[in-house]
């Protein structure tokens, strides 16, 4: 099941069974599950209202091979902003819940340019962790990653930041916000490189802010990613990342609360 087919199933508004090609440990890869909730919400919002922010809580594991129901509730349709909630329900339990704000452009005399830049050199090819059955999560097969800063997970590194490039491994017809959501979450938690042995970690919550306007996203383009650990202690970590498109425009800001089990 490729990502495009998965999104098409979401549009049909029927229960979806996600195959193990999108597995991450005992659950579905969080980027895909969040992208599914976004796609479900997108069907209920007029196209000129674009995603501005999305807050996701990972309540419990979303399992592969078991039907998932996506429920969408439009909370309010204002003059320029629509507020929506979506839930992923499996075996009568809420596994993931997201609240998103979709807004159209408004007239304003206030303009502050995003002056955050990166110094990453665009890769000629992707490399990071090659997929190894039983070792790395299956969803990695769907992405190209080029690591520029940081180390592989469980390498006992003293560093706690990550930077690099990402894109879908197979060329897609177009890169939508759903594709970008999935790609942003493909990176491991920044603190995993500090672990001295294999141990689990999971996202507790995820906040995404999408920045508009920006140039159209190209189907095969790389996206630059820089993430830092703002604080970590007592089994929790707080991380923040900036994402740029191939034209060097800041297009998203990502923040996560992560549970660490080492």
Secondary structure, 3 states (H helix, E strand, C coil): CCHHHHHHHHHCCCCECCCHHHEECCEECHHHHHHHHHHHHHCCCCCCCEEEEEEEEECCCCCCCCCEEEEEEEEEECCCEEEEEEEEEECCEEEEEEEEEEECCCCCCCCCCCCCCCCCCCCCCCECCCCCCCCCCHHHHHEEEEEEECCCCCCCCCCCCEEEEEEECCCCCCCCHHHHHHHHCCCCCHHHHHCCCCCCEEEEEEEEEECCCCCCCCCCCCEEEEEEEEEEECCEEEEEEEEECCCCCEEEEEEEEEEECC
